[in-house]
Structures are given as structure tokens and as C-alpha cells.
Amino acid sequence: MTFQGWLLIAAFVGILLALTKPMGVWLHALYEGRRTPLHVVLGPVERGFYKLSGINPDEEQSWRRYAVHMLMFNAALLLLTYVLLRAQGLLPLNGLGYDGIGADGAFNTAVSFTTNTNWQWYSGEAAMSNLSQMLGLTIHNFLSAATGIALAFAFFRGFARRSATGIGNFWADMTRVTLYLLLPICVIYTVYLIASGVPQTLAASVDVSTLEGVKQTLALGPVASQEAIKMLGTNGGGFFNANSAHPFENPSALTNLVQMLSIFIIGTGLTWCFGKAVGNTRQGWAILAAMMTIFLIGVGIVYWQEATGNPILHSLGVAGGNMEGKEVRFGIVASALFSVITTAASCGAVNAMHDSFTALGGMIPLFNIQLGEVVIGGVGAGIYGFLLFAILAVFVAGLMVGRTPEYVGKKIESREVKLAVLAIAVLPLIILGGTAISSVLEAGLAGPLNKGPHGFSEILYGFTSAVGNNGSAFAGLTAGTPYYNGMLGVAMWLGRFFVIIPMLAIAGSLAAKKYTPATAGSFPTTGLLWTGLLIGIVLIVGGLTFLPSLALGPIADHLAMIRGQLF
């Protein structure tokens, strides 16, 4: 570990915190449906969308109606993408002549990008045409991110409104977030990436001569535009197989820093937006403090482990940190920081191969996802996931002080607690269940390239990433098979929407309640005690997945041994 390394981490945190309030102010304007400076130009476009689609943006929706419209929209997007990928070989902008994607692969990819997971069983530059990248994948990058932010707004309204029956309008939230937030930032972001050397062209490839005089064909395409929303929307799916380790996606140390900041910026801004929505910005800062504490602990562990290196190699006389699977352009600290950021958020982009990290260095990204990706988290999904933990925390606090739990002026009763537990508990059940099944079935055992505990970790990481809608991988898992495409596709869908539905039900229940003023007996939810309780609840409940997954290793090995199927 070096001073320069810690300086990079400190600079990242400092810039991020400085941008949190400005982003939060903009998000709050969209949350309330207020005019922004962009309305002068984009207001007519927004009104045109509503007129063409017959939508009344002022019409309030109950939580059930909000949920139904959201599910129908995402199901339609999934079907559109599936058909597009299957028909890829017949469609234009396919300069390299790629065939259509197989049924299981198209299903997995359609679910993956619909759910903001962006898990990729394929190599982008060797499987997807430019049309598929733009129409099938980049559009999802915008709309899945907008869906998450819209859902966060709906949840905020549940806490902020009093005796209300509605939690907003899904279509209005989606339109405003896409039009006034994601698109404008991505236009500027794309121009910056192009100026930094990231390709943006409809040409499929270019032929070059190497230093040895050998002809080589380099894949090209509209990379910069996809890269911008890939990071800003915490999507993570790479245009190229090497993702953000590829120089065409991430050419320099400066672009690497900008990409890391863009992964977190909307998530941190939403914490401030929540505080403003409920009338007390200290509530938002308390949530952000808990998130950042967990994040910095994770960064410190990964950086320490990767900088320390492998003791086995040290015993053989190979000194230094662990550079296996890392880009020399970024080195250990930028790779360690990126890995924690991308798994704390539900991004999944990588600039180093997590499969090559040390044992503890690879454990932290895995643990981040198993926490439910609420440490900043995906755009929208992180804050509403963290608020589910906050509901559990005030329930525990209520037990300690002997009062009905209250949070930001709303009484938290048995219905809200049960729904929060349901939303949180479904994740470990699917992760551990899918891992256990795949550890004993022949089709599942065919996936890991490594044997023993590390092979088990590859399976565990795969299901953790899918259910957590992250998309990163221990790259040693061969996942492009009918078995894993199907299993992980189902896991991604359940991991996304089995959390959303209970969350929206809580929003509807809270919106209907009256405001309860704080009294001398109320548990304060803005101080250090509250922040510490939040951190403890997140870590303890996150352990519901992590600790059993450690025990599953020997169990899976034993069952496989009985069947004669060793890793």
C-alpha cells in the first residue's frame, strides 16, 4: 500500500461527496415534477410523448397499478429484445455477419438487460451486431436504470405523503428521469469519452497491421454512447468481453476515475433527495454515512490484500502485490477501488478480473452483492433496498425503547415489517438454493473451470451476481450453456421483481398513513447511534447469505462425492 494509493481513494470520496448535493437537488426537482432549465428545450418533447401515448402525467396511481404498469413495460421490453437477438442475422448493421443468438442465450440476455443485471455469457465483440448493441442493449441500459429511479421516487412518496392513495405515475416518472437526467448527462459523457479515445462509429471493424506486420481485425462500433449509460445507469454490460479493462472502453487513468464516479453519483444523490422529500436532509446524510462506512471498510480490505499479494508466491521468491488479472494502466489500487465500487453498486463493470483476486480480495465483492447491493447500490435500487433495512432497524429500535417503531413520521407496523422481511429474505433463498442445486447436478458442475473450493466460489458468485442484479463474475465459470442461461435468467428476474413488489406494497401502505410527530420517546434516526444501528442491521442480515454459503462448500463437495462428481 502506498500514499498515492490512499490519495486516490481519498480523492474519489471527496469528489463524490462534493457532487452529492447538486445531483440530489436535480433529482428532487424531477421527483416533484418541477420545471428545470432543460424544460425550455425538452418540455415539448415530453408533452409530445404524453400526447402520442395517451398518458395523463398528473394521474395518480395506486401501488398495485404502479406495479402492474411497471411489470407490463418490462415484460414488453424483454420480449422485444428476445425477438431482436433471435433475428440478429437477418437484420442490418451487422457488418461482421453474426448469426442470431440461440434461444437460451437470447432469453438470458433479454432478462439480464431488462433487470439491470447486464450479465454477459458471451463476448460482445464476437457475438453482437451494432444494431443489437444499440437497439437491444443500450436502450435497456437507459430504461432499466430509469425504472429503478422511478421506483425509488415511488418509495419516497410513501414516506413523504400523508393519507394518500397514490404513489405517483410510473410513466411520468420514467419519462422525466430518462429525458431530463440520463440522456443529457450521457450526451456530455459520450462526447468526453470520444475525446478521450473511445470509438463511436457504425463501422463494424477496422483492419490494422501489427508491429510484426501481421494483419489484425479490430472490432468497432458505437462504444462511447453505450459506455456512458453503462456506467451512469449502473448497468455494467461491456461492448467488449474485457469490459472496462479494454482500452477502447476505458483508455486512461482519468477515464477510469470518471467511470468510478459516474457509477456512484446518482446513488449518492438519491440519498440527499430522500432526505429532502421527507423534509429533513439529515435523514439522507445519515443513510449515506452508513453506506460510505461499509464501502470504505471494504475498500481498505481489498486494497490491503491485493497490495500484500499471495504468500505462496512470496515463499517462492516472487515479491510484490497481486497483479494477476489486472491492467498495468490502473495498477492495484485503482483495480481494488473499482472492484468494490462496481459490486457495492449493482453495476458489474470490471477493470480487473475478480477471479484472479486473492481470497479475501475476492470475498469482499462477493459479500457486497450478498448484502443486497444497498451500499450505494444500483440507481434507485440501492436506496429503496437500504430503506427496507431501515424499516428493520427502526423495528429493532422500537423493541429496545418499548414503542411502536417510527421512521420519518410514519409508524412502522407489522405489515411493513413482514413485507420488508419478505423482500430481503427472498435473495438469500434464491442464491443459496441455486448454488446448492448447481453444485450437485452434472450440468452445473460442468461450469466451473477451477476445482475444489474456488470452483464452488465461481458457482456461488454467479448466482449471487444474478440474483443481486450485479452482472460481474468470477470469470472462471463457463455460463454460456442452456443450464446456466436458464437458471441464471430465472434468478435475475426473481431477484429484481420479488424485491420490487413488496417494496411498492410498503410504499402504498405508508402513503395512506398520517404523519406522527416525533416525541421525547422517539428513537432519533439522524445521529451516530442510528448510523451504527443501520450498519449493524445491514451486516447481520447480509450474513444470512454469506455465512451459509461458507457452509455449503463442504456440503456440496460431500454430495458430489457420493454421486462420483468431484469439482
C-alpha positions in Angstrom: 0.0 0.0 0.0 1.2 3.5 -0.9 0.5 7.1 -0.1 -0.5 7.6 -3.7 -3.0 4.8 -3.4 -4.7 6.2 -0.4 -4.7 9.6 -2.0 -6.6 8.2 -5.0 -9.2 6.7 -2.6 -9.5 10.0 -0.7 -9.8 12.0 -3.9 -12.6 9.7 -5.1 -14.6 10.0 -1.9 -14.0 13.8 -1.7 -15.2 14.5 -5.3 -18.2 12.1 -4.8 -19.4 13.9 -1.7 -19.0 17.3 -3.3 -21.3 16.2 -6.2 -23.9 14.5 -3.9 -26.0 17.6 -3.1 -26.0 19.1 -6.7 -27.2 15.7 -8.0 -29.7 15.4 -5.2 -31.1 18.8 -6.0 -31.7 17.9 -9.6 -33.2 14.5 -8.7 -35.6 16.2 -6.2 -36.8 18.5 -8.9 -37.7 15.5 -11.1 -39.2 13.7 -8.1 -41.6 16.7 -7.6 -42.2 17.2 -11.3 -40.9 20.7 -11.2 -39.5 22.6 -14.1 -35.8 22.5 -14.8 -33.7 24.6 -17.2 -33.9 21.8 -19.7 -37.7 22.1 -19.9 -37.3 25.0 -22.3 -35.9 22.6 -24.9 -37.2 19.2 -23.8 -40.6 20.2 -22.4 -42.3 20.0 -25.8 -40.7 16.6 -26.4 -42.1 15.4 -23.0 -45.6 16.7 -23.8 -45.4 15.1 -27.2 -44.7 11.7 -25.7 -47.7 12.0 -23.4 -50.0 13.1 -26.2 -48.9 10.2 -28.5 -49.3 7.6 -25.8 -52.5 9.0 -24.3 -50.9 9.4 -20.8 -52.0 11.9 -18.3 -48.9 12.6 -16.2 -50.9 14.1 -13.4 -53.0 11.0 -12.9 -52.0 9.3 -9.6 -51.6 5.5 -9.5 -52.1 3.2 -6.5 -49.2 0.9 -5.7 -50.9 -2.0 -7.4 -51.4 -0.1 -10.6 -47.9 1.3 -10.5 -46.6 -2.2 -10.1 -48.7 -3.6 -12.9 -47.7 -0.9 -15.4 -44.0 -1.4 -14.4 -44.2 -5.1 -14.9 -46.0 -4.9 -18.2 -43.5 -2.4 -19.5 -40.5 -4.6 -18.5 -42.1 -7.7 -19.9 -42.7 -6.0 -23.3 -39.1 -4.8 -23.4 -37.9 -8.4 -22.6 -40.0 -9.8 -25.5 -38.8 -7.1 -27.9 -35.1 -7.8 -27.1 -35.5 -11.6 -27.3 -37.0 -11.3 -30.8 -34.3 -8.8 -31.9 -31.5 -11.1 -30.7 -33.0 -14.2 -32.3 -33.4 -12.4 -35.6 -30.0 -10.6 -35.5 -28.6 -12.5 -38.6 -31.5 -11.1 -40.7 -31.2 -7.5 -39.6 -29.0 -4.6 -40.8 -25.9 -3.1 -39.1 -24.3 -6.5 -38.9 -21.1 -5.9 -40.7 -19.3 -9.0 -39.3 -22.2 -11.2 -40.3 -23.2 -12.6 -36.9 -25.9 -15.2 -36.7 -29.0 -14.9 -34.5 -28.5 -15.7 -30.8 -29.7 -19.1 -29.7 -32.9 -19.4 -27.7 -31.4 -19.9 -24.3 -28.8 -17.2 -24.8 -31.3 -14.7 -26.1 -33.6 -15.4 -23.1 -30.7 -14.9 -20.7 -29.5 -11.7 -22.3 -33.1 -10.3 -22.6 -33.7 -10.9 -18.9 -30.3 -9.7 -18.0 -30.6 -6.3 -19.6 -34.3 -5.9 -18.6 -33.4 -6.4 -15.0 -30.4 -4.0 -15.0 -28.2 -7.0 -14.3 -26.3 -7.0 -17.6 -24.8 -10.4 -17.0 -23.0 -11.5 -20.2 -22.3 -15.1 -21.1 -20.9 -14.0 -24.5 -18.1 -11.9 -25.8 -19.8 -8.7 -27.0 -17.4 -8.0 -29.9 -17.7 -11.6 -31.1 -21.5 -12.2 -30.8 -23.5 -8.9 -31.1 -24.1 -6.7 -34.1 -24.1 -3.0 -33.8 -27.9 -3.0 -34.2 -28.2 -5.4 -31.3 -25.8 -3.4 -29.2 -27.8 -0.1 -29.8 -31.4 -1.2 -30.1 -31.3 -4.3 -27.9 -28.9 -3.4 -25.2 -28.2 0.3 -25.0 -31.9 1.1 -24.8 -32.3 -1.3 -21.9 -29.4 0.5 -20.2 -31.5 3.7 -20.2 -34.9 2.2 -19.4 -33.8 -0.3 -16.7 -31.9 2.5 -15.0 -34.9 4.8 -15.3 -37.2 2.1 -13.9 -35.0 1.8 -10.8 -35.0 5.6 -10.2 -38.8 5.8 -10.8 -39.4 3.1 -8.2 -37.2 4.9 -5.7 -39.4 8.1 -6.3 -42.5 6.0 -5.6 -41.0 4.7 -2.4 -40.0 8.2 -1.3 -43.6 9.3 -1.8 -44.8 6.5 0.5 -42.8 8.1 3.3 -43.5 11.7 2.4 -47.2 11.7 1.7 -50.0 11.7 4.3 -53.3 9.9 4.0 -52.8 9.5 0.2 -54.0 6.7 -2.1 -51.4 7.2 -4.9 -47.6 7.0 -5.1 -47.1 8.8 -8.4 -47.4 8.0 -12.1 -45.0 5.3 -13.4 -45.0 6.7 -17.0 -44.3 10.3 -15.9 -41.5 9.2 -13.6 -39.9 7.1 -16.3 -40.2 9.9 -19.0 -38.8 12.6 -16.7 -35.9 10.6 -15.5 -34.9 9.5 -19.0 -35.4 12.8 -20.7 -34.1 15.3 -18.1 -31.4 13.2 -16.3 -30.0 10.2 -18.1 -30.0 11.5 -21.7 -28.5 14.9 -21.1 -25.7 13.6 -18.9 -24.9 10.8 -21.3 -24.7 13.1 -24.3 -22.0 15.1 -22.5 -20.4 12.0 -21.1 -20.2 10.4 -24.6 -18.5 13.4 -26.1 -15.9 13.3 -23.3 -15.3 9.6 -23.9 -14.9 10.2 -27.7 -12.4 12.9 -27.0 -10.5 10.5 -24.7 -10.2 7.9 -27.5 -13.3 5.7 -27.1 -14.7 4.7 -30.6 -18.1 5.9 -31.7 -18.9 4.6 -35.2 -21.3 2.4 -37.1 -18.4 0.7 -38.8 -18.2 -2.9 -37.6 -14.4 -3.3 -37.7 -11.1 -1.9 -39.0 -8.0 -3.8 -40.3 -4.7 -2.8 -38.9 -1.1 -4.1 -39.2 0.6 -5.1 -36.0 4.3 -4.3 -35.2 5.1 -7.8 -36.6 3.5 -6.9 -39.9 0.5 -9.2 -39.3 -3.0 -8.1 -40.3 -5.4 -7.9 -37.4 -9.1 -7.0 -37.5 -10.3 -4.9 -34.6 -14.0 -4.8 -33.7 -15.5 -1.3 -33.5 -18.9 0.2 -33.1 -20.9 2.8 -31.1 -18.9 2.1 -28.0 -18.8 5.6 -26.3 -22.6 6.0 -26.2 -23.0 2.6 -24.6 -20.2 3.1 -22.2 -21.7 6.3 -20.8 -25.0 4.8 -19.8 -23.4 1.6 -18.9 -21.7 3.4 -16.0 -24.2 6.2 -15.2 -27.1 3.7 -15.1 -25.1 1.1 -13.1 -25.6 -1.4 -15.9 -22.1 -2.8 -16.4 -22.5 -4.7 -19.6 -19.4 -4.2 -21.8 -19.3 -3.7 -25.5 -16.1 -5.8 -25.4 -15.5 -9.0 -23.5 -12.8 -7.4 -21.4 -15.2 -4.7 -20.3 -13.6 -1.7 -18.7 -10.2 -3.3 -18.8 -10.4 -2.9 -22.6 -8.6 0.3 -23.8 -11.5 1.0 -26.2 -13.8 1.3 -23.3 -11.5 2.7 -20.6 -8.4 4.3 -22.2 -6.7 6.1 -19.3 -6.5 6.7 -15.6 -8.7 9.8 -15.9 -11.5 7.9 -17.7 -11.2 5.3 -15.1 -11.8 7.8 -12.3 -14.7 9.4 -14.2 -16.2 6.0 -14.7 -16.0 5.2 -11.0 -17.6 8.5 -10.0 -20.4 8.0 -12.6 -21.3 4.6 -11.1 -21.9 6.1 -7.7 -23.1 9.7 -8.4 -26.9 9.0 -8.9 -27.0 6.6 -6.0 -25.5 9.1 -3.6 -27.7 11.9 -5.0 -30.8 9.8 -4.2 -29.9 9.7 -0.5 -30.0 13.5 -0.4 -33.2 13.5 -2.5 -34.8 11.2 0.0 -33.9 13.5 2.9 -35.4 16.4 1.1 -38.5 14.5 0.2 -39.3 13.7 3.8 -38.4 17.2 4.9 -35.1 16.5 6.7 -31.9 16.3 4.7 -30.1 14.9 7.8 -32.0 11.7 7.2 -30.4 11.4 3.8 -26.9 12.2 5.1 -27.3 9.6 7.9 -28.1 6.9 5.3 -25.1 8.0 3.1 -22.8 7.9 6.2 -23.8 4.3 6.9 -23.3 3.4 3.2 -19.9 5.0 3.0 -18.7 3.4 6.2 -19.3 -0.1 4.9 -17.9 0.9 1.5 -14.6 2.2 2.9 -14.1 -0.8 5.1 -14.5 -3.0 2.0 -12.1 -0.8 0.0 -9.5 -1.0 2.8 -9.6 -4.8 3.0 -9.4 -5.4 -0.8 -6.6 -2.8 -1.2 -4.6 -4.3 1.7 -5.0 -7.9 0.4 -4.2 -7.1 -3.2 -1.2 -4.9 -2.2 0.1 -7.6 0.1 -0.1 -10.3 -2.6 0.0 -14.0 -2.5 2.1 -15.5 0.4 2.7 -18.7 -1.6 4.3 -16.7 -4.4 6.3 -14.8 -1.8 7.7 -18.1 -0.5 8.9 -18.8 -4.0 10.8 -15.5 -4.1 8.2 -13.5 -6.1 7.8 -10.3 -4.2 5.2 -7.6 -4.5 1.4 -7.3 -4.7 -1.1 -9.4 -6.7 -1.1 -8.1 -10.3 -2.7 -11.2 -11.8 -5.7 -10.2 -13.8 -5.1 -6.5 -13.5 -4.3 -3.8 -16.1 -0.9 -2.2 -15.7 -2.6 1.1 -16.7 -4.6 1.1 -13.5 -2.5 -1.0 -11.1 -3.6 -2.5 -7.8 -5.3 0.4 -6.0 -7.5 1.6 -9.0 -8.4 -2.1 -9.6 -9.2 -2.7 -6.0 -11.3 0.5 -5.7 -13.1 -0.2 -9.0 -14.0 -3.8 -7.8 -15.6 -2.6 -4.6 -17.4 0.3 -6.3 -18.9 -1.9 -9.0 -20.1 -4.6 -6.6 -21.3 -2.1 -4.0 -23.4 -0.6 -6.8 -25.3 -3.1 -8.9 -23.0 -2.2 -11.9 -21.0 -5.3 -12.7 -18.5 -3.4 -14.9 -14.9 -4.6 -14.2 -11.5 -3.2 -15.0 -9.8 -6.3 -13.5 -10.7 -10.0 -13.2 -12.2 -10.8 -9.8 -11.4 -14.4 -10.3 -7.7 -13.5 -10.0 -8.0 -11.6 -6.8 -6.7 -13.0 -3.5 -9.1 -15.0 -1.3 -10.1 -12.0 0.9 -9.8 -9.6 -2.0 -12.4 -11.7 -3.9 -14.6 -12.2 -0.9 -15.4 -8.5 -0.4 -17.0 -8.1 -3.9 -19.0 -11.3 -3.2 -20.1 -10.0 0.2 -21.1 -6.6 -1.3 -23.5 -8.2 -3.6 -24.8 -10.6 -0.9 -25.7 -7.6 1.2 -28.4 -6.9 -1.4 -26.3 -4.2 -3.1 -27.5 -1.5 -0.8 -24.1 0.1 -0.2 -24.9 3.0 -2.6 -26.3 0.3 -4.8 -27.8 0.5 -8.3 -29.6 3.6 -9.4 -32.8 3.6 -7.4 -32.5 0.0 -6.3 -29.8 0.8 -3.8 -31.7 3.4 -1.9 -35.0 1.6 -1.8 -33.1 -1.6 -0.8 -31.4 0.3 2.0 -34.7 1.8 3.2 -36.0 -1.8 3.6 -33.1 -2.3 6.0 -34.0 1.0 7.7 -37.5 -0.4 8.4 -36.0 -3.4 10.1 -33.6 -1.2 12.0 -36.4 1.0 13.4 -38.3 -2.1 14.3 -35.4 -3.3 16.4 -35.0 0.1 17.9 -38.7 0.1 18.7 -38.3 -3.1 20.6 -35.5 -1.6 22.6 -37.4 1.6 23.6 -40.7 -0.2 24.1 -42.6 1.9 21.5 -44.3 1.3 18.1 -41.4 1.9 15.6 -41.5 5.2 13.8 -39.4 6.4 10.8 -39.6 9.9 9.3 -43.0 10.5 10.8 -44.6 7.2 9.8 -45.5 4.3 12.2 -43.9 1.1 11.1 -46.3 -1.7 11.9 -46.4 -5.5 11.4 -47.5 -5.2 7.7 -44.5 -3.1 6.7 -42.0 -5.3 8.8 -43.3 -8.5 7.3 -43.1 -7.1 3.7 -39.6 -5.8 4.3 -38.5 -9.2 5.7 -40.1 -10.9 2.6 -38.3 -8.6 0.2 -34.9 -9.1 2.0 -35.2 -12.9 2.7 -36.0 -13.8 -0.9 -32.5 -13.0 -2.1 -30.5 -15.5 0.1 -33.1 -18.2 -0.6 -32.6 -18.0 -4.3 -28.8 -17.5 -4.1 -28.3 -20.5 -1.8 -30.9 -22.7 -3.5 -29.5 -22.1 -7.0 -25.9 -22.6 -5.8 -26.8 -25.8 -3.9 -28.6 -27.3 -6.9 -25.9 -26.4 -9.4 -23.2 -27.9 -7.1 -24.6 -31.4 -7.4 -26.1 -31.6 -10.9 -23.9 -32.7 -13.7 -24.9 -29.7 -15.9 -24.0 -27.3 -13.0 -20.7 -29.0 -12.3 -19.7 -28.6 -15.9 -19.5 -24.8 -15.5 -16.5 -24.1 -13.1 -13.1 -24.2 -14.7 -11.4 -24.5 -11.3 -11.7 -27.4 -8.9 -12.4 -27.5 -5.2 -13.5 -24.5 -3.1 -12.6 -22.0 -5.8 -14.8 -23.8 -8.3 -17.6 -23.7 -5.8 -17.0 -19.9 -5.4 -17.4 -19.5 -9.1 -20.9 -21.0 -8.9 -21.8 -19.1 -5.8 -20.6 -15.8 -7.3 -22.6 -16.5 -10.5 -25.9 -16.9 -8.6 -25.1 -14.1 -6.2 -24.4 -11.8 -9.2 -27.6 -12.8 -11.0 -29.9 -12.6 -8.0 -28.3 -9.3 -6.9 -28.6 -7.9 -10.4 -24.9 -7.1 -10.5 -23.6 -8.8 -13.6 -19.9 -9.2 -12.6 -18.5 -12.7 -12.4 -15.7 -14.9 -11.2 -14.8 -15.3 -14.9 -13.8 -19.0 -14.4 -17.5 -20.0 -14.7 -18.5 -21.2 -18.2 -22.0 -19.8 -18.1 -23.0 -19.9 -21.8 -24.8 -23.2 -21.6 -28.5 -23.9 -21.7 -28.5 -24.9 -18.0 -26.8 -21.7 -16.7 -28.5 -19.4 -19.2 -31.9 -20.7 -18.0 -31.1 -20.9 -14.3 -29.4 -17.5 -14.1 -32.1 -15.9 -16.2 -34.8 -17.0 -13.8 -32.7 -15.9 -10.9 -32.2 -12.5 -12.3 -35.9 -12.0 -12.9 -36.8 -13.2 -9.4 -34.0 -11.1 -7.8 -35.3 -7.9 -9.4 -39.1 -8.1 -9.1 -39.6 -10.2 -6.0 -38.0 -7.3 -4.1 -39.8 -4.6 -6.0 -43.4 -5.8 -5.4 -43.2 -5.9 -1.6 -41.4 -2.6 -1.6 -44.2 -1.0 -3.6 -46.8 -2.5 -1.2 -44.9 -0.9 1.7 -45.0 2.4 -0.2 -48.7 2.2 -0.7 -49.3 1.3 3.0 -47.1 4.2 4.3 -48.6 6.8 1.9 -52.1 6.0 3.4 -50.9 6.7 7.0 -51.0 10.0 8.8 -47.9 11.9 10.0 -46.8 11.1 13.5 -44.7 13.9 15.1 -41.5 12.9 16.9 -41.7 13.0 20.7 -39.2 12.6 23.6 -39.7 8.9 23.4 -39.0 8.6 19.7 -35.8 6.9 18.6 -33.7 9.5 16.7 -32.8 8.5 13.2 -30.2 11.0 12.2 -27.3 10.6 14.7 -24.3 8.4 15.2 -26.3 5.8 17.1 -28.8 5.4 14.2 -26.0 5.2 11.7 -24.3 2.5 13.7 -27.6 0.5 14.1 -28.1 0.7 10.3 -24.6 -0.6 9.6 -25.1 -3.4 12.1 -28.5 -4.5 10.7 -27.2 -4.5 7.1 -24.1 -6.5 8.0 -26.0 -9.0 10.2 -28.8 -9.6 7.6 -26.2 -9.7 4.8 -24.7 -12.6 6.8 -27.8 -14.6 6.2 -26.5 -15.3 2.8 -22.7 -15.1 3.4 -22.4 -17.5 6.4 -24.5 -20.3 4.9 -22.6 -20.0 1.6 -19.4 -20.8 3.5 -21.0 -23.9 5.0 -22.4 -25.0 1.6 -18.8 -25.7 0.3 -18.1 -28.9 2.2 -21.8 -30.0 1.9 -21.7 -29.7 -1.8 -18.4 -31.5 -2.0 -19.8 -34.3 0.1 -22.9 -34.7 -2.0 -20.9 -34.6 -5.2 -18.5 -37.2 -3.9 -21.4 -39.5 -3.1 -22.5 -39.2 -6.8 -18.9 -39.5 -8.0 -18.9 -35.9 -9.3 -15.9 -34.1 -7.9 -15.1 -30.5 -8.7 
